[in-house]
Amino acid sequence: MATLALTVALLGSAWLLFAPPQLGGSTSFVVIDGTSMLPSLQGSDLVALRPTSSPKIGDVVGYHSVLLDRVVLHRITGIEGGRYILKGDNNSFIDPDLPTRSEIVGQVWFHVPSGGHVIAWFHVPWVLAAVAALFVLLIGFDRPGSRSRREREGACL
């Protein structure tokens, strides 16, 4: 019973920390595909974004770009009239978008160098099927030496 409680607690904690907004969580994930944040963030890096209540100058944030119609990761260089001025570390220009607080997805929490390659594998149908099958096999087998419910109930009679 203690093992079950520990497992549930660990899974619950992981869910709270890592679940994306689409599944009721608060962590967004973005795969880098440009060079604007070199050298700190490179192509195919996986970045986790967490909501922040008060983004400040110097923070690297992700925001919904109206011009590009996707999330862009850039550094806040200024704040004017409730709008954020952003610039890529490797860019010589500021972003034409001036997002508001509500357009900011979150602040960079951590990144995994080249982690986007792993995510790309999950878009390959046979890889996803193999992972699902492995998961089912691991969950479906009883522990060695464990008795079935019927055997346990029979032993109590």
ABEGO torsion letter per residue (X at the ends): XAAAAAAAAAAAAAAAAABBAAAGBABBBBBBABAAAOAABBBGBBBBBBBBABBBBGBBBBBBBAAAGBBBBBBBABBBGGBBBBBBAABABBBABBBBAAABAEBBABBBBGAAAAAAAAABAAAAAAAAAAAAAAAABBBBGBBBAAAAAAAAX
